[in-house]
Amino acid sequence: MNSSARRTSLLSLTALLSLAVACGSPDDCRSLDCSQEASDCTLAQTASQAGFWVGAAVPGDVSDPRMEAVVTHFNSITAENAMKWGELAPRVGDYDFGQADALVDFAHANGLRLRGHTLVWGKFPGHGYPAELRDLMAQASEPADLMREILAEHIRTVVGRYAGRVASWDVVNEPLALLGPALELNVFSEALGADYIAEAFHTAHAADPEAMLFLNENLLSYTDAKARAFVELVAGLLDDGVPVHGVGIQAHLFLSVPPPEDFRAYLEELADLGVTVELTEVDVAKAAIRSWEDTERPIFDAQADVYRSLVAACLALPGCRGATFWGIDDEHTWLDSFGLSAADAPNEPLLLDMQLRPKPAYFALRDVIAERIAN
Ligand code: G3I
């Protein structure tokens, strides 16, 4: 069996595991029919029966009382911060895997898939990467050689540690500049140019040939120059034989909602390159909902329509396998402390409210995912 088939079978096995946990036991799953609209199934039970991942970004502390709701409502998790380079190793090579190990154990104990996030991210020094990395480059006589060595060692250390236990990795996060088509100028691209991306993927693949390797990007438009540049970047990497198995579209909605037909066409264009597509960091800020419609409808009903339009675009494509929401509940969202959206706090951008109760968007997604079971 070739490695791609093995990866698919591993995913299927994980989906079966999550199905069992989502329903309490395989027998329970067989008794549940989640294919009908307004069933009694949870989002996780419905998604597991549809062979679709629904995930939440989770804190590093598995004793957080909200993790019980994660197991109930989701079949996949992503560490919001705990597995980032700078969080794992405040100093280069000086790792504390305590939280990451606990998250991997938690995921396996509860039949949850875990998305590793993220091996290489050139933002937020001290968090995306060890803050000292920039000083080490400045002091190095051969910065490119030193970066190549440090980067490879980091990826081998982390991916090797969790080989066979982390289903997929965001290998490189946000390779392009926030606005416009250019490569993001960061500590990695300054040392190695665009080559750091391919080198990271090859190193990760060698460390765990079974892991699905993702390139993860945040787009504000799906028709602008940056969106074009990202498709060309993925196509170029694939043409060069770089093991990019999947593409993560973060789908943070800050100020606007992409026209559904543009969003679906973009996901389809990526899937047509032969990669798996996932929505990896979805949240819908208040300003985006207001831009969607300015009627007096309850804002959570409008939010449900926005979520439905995003996930339906993914579900329309066989190659789109999941959607991860960037937080568990409305009480804890990065948007309430982030520039533009902080002014709108509480943004209440997620599927569970501040008391961990499912909102209209939760039920809208459960019902739209249910349609995939029947089809
Ligand atoms: O851990 C420290 C804590 O010790 C300190 O007291 C506190 C106050 O300064 O800061 C804490 O670190 C914060 C960290 O989150 C952990 O909570 C950082 O300041 C803060 O910048 C960091 O923000 C995270 C950000 O990525 C940068 O890592 C957000 O929570 C997280 O939601 C956000 O997620 C990113 C994705 O990884 C990639 N895509 C974009 C998305 C939003 O930026």
Boltz pocket constraint, residues with backbone or C-beta under 6 A from the ligand:
constraints:
  - pocket:
      binder: B
      contacts: [[A, 80], [A, 81], [A, 84], [A, 124], [A, 127], [A, 128], [A, 173], [A, 218], [A, 250], [A, 281], [A, 334]]
      max_distance: 6.0
